[in-house]
Amino acid sequence: MITDPRIFRLITLIRLALSPPRGAGRIRLAIGFGIVCHALFALAVLSMIVAMFHGMSESLGRVTWPWALLANAALIVQFPLIHSALLTGRGRALLARMVPGGHGGTLATATYAIIAPAS
């Protein structure tokens, strides 16, 4: 009936989300990940607000013109490369191994969200 594998995976994900496995440890782990993820996001937003308040003049240093273009280009390119490398294929498997107790596959996106503000 369903021939598109993406639709099948979505239906499977919804079905599994509606009937999660039992276990207080799993729930504590997921809530802990959620708290850490949201706290780091709040700190990242706060640091961005502070940087904008100072006109982005407070930093670790300045880059002179010819190198500034290269530095800005590297910053622009690194986001989609790291994002796609970590959230697909082998990167997702690496993120899954970072979570204890076999819940890494479920919390891989949250693990990425915890790592992302530090980069």
C-alpha positions in Angstrom: 0.0 0.0 0.0 2.7 2.5 1.0 5.4 2.5 -1.6 7.4 5.6 -0.5 10.0 4.5 2.1 9.9 8.0 3.6 6.2 7.8 4.4 6.7 4.3 5.8 9.5 5.5 8.1 7.3 8.5 9.2 4.4 6.2 10.0 6.7 3.8 11.9 8.1 6.8 13.9 4.6 8.0 14.8 3.6 4.4 15.8 6.7 4.0 18.0 6.3 7.5 19.5 2.7 6.6 20.5 3.8 3.4 22.3 7.2 4.1 23.9 9.0 1.4 25.8 8.6 1.4 29.5 11.2 2.5 32.0 11.8 5.3 34.4 15.5 5.4 33.4 14.6 6.1 29.7 12.2 8.9 30.8 14.8 10.5 33.1 17.4 10.3 30.3 15.1 12.0 27.8 14.1 14.7 30.3 17.7 15.3 31.2 18.7 15.6 27.5 15.8 18.0 27.0 16.8 20.2 30.0 20.5 20.3 28.9 19.5 21.0 25.3 17.2 23.9 26.2 19.6 25.4 28.7 22.4 25.4 26.2 20.1 27.0 23.6 19.1 29.7 26.1 22.8 30.4 26.8 23.6 30.6 23.1 20.8 33.1 22.6 21.9 35.1 25.6 25.5 35.2 24.3 24.1 36.3 20.9 22.1 39.1 22.6 25.2 40.3 24.5 27.3 40.3 21.3 24.6 42.3 19.5 24.3 44.7 22.4 28.1 45.5 22.1 27.7 45.9 18.3 29.7 42.7 17.8 32.9 44.6 18.6 33.8 42.4 21.6 35.5 39.3 20.3 38.6 37.2 20.5 40.4 39.2 17.8 40.1 40.8 14.4 40.8 39.4 11.0 42.2 41.8 8.4 40.6 42.2 5.0 42.0 39.6 2.7 41.7 36.9 5.4 38.3 38.2 6.6 36.7 37.1 3.3 38.2 33.6 3.6 37.2 33.4 7.3 33.6 34.4 6.5 33.4 32.0 3.6 34.6 29.2 5.9 32.0 30.0 8.5 29.2 30.1 5.9 30.3 26.7 4.4 30.9 24.9 7.6 27.3 25.0 8.9 25.6 23.0 6.1 28.6 20.6 5.9 28.7 19.8 9.6 24.9 19.8 9.8 24.4 17.3 7.0 27.4 15.2 8.0 26.2 14.7 11.6 22.5 14.2 11.0 22.7 11.7 8.2 24.3 8.3 7.8 27.5 7.6 9.7 27.2 10.9 11.6 23.9 9.9 13.0 25.3 6.5 14.0 28.2 8.4 15.8 25.7 10.6 17.6 23.7 7.5 18.6 26.8 5.9 20.2 27.3 8.9 22.4 24.1 8.2 24.4 24.1 5.4 27.0 21.6 2.6 27.4 20.7 2.0 23.7 18.6 5.1 23.4 21.1 6.9 21.1 19.0 6.4 18.0 16.1 8.2 19.6 18.1 11.0 21.1 20.6 11.6 18.2 18.9 14.8 17.2 19.0 16.1 20.8 22.6 15.1 21.0 23.3 17.2 18.0 21.4 20.1 19.5 23.6 19.8 22.6 26.8 19.7 20.6 25.9 22.5 18.2 26.0 25.5 20.5 29.6 24.6 21.5 30.8 24.7 17.9 
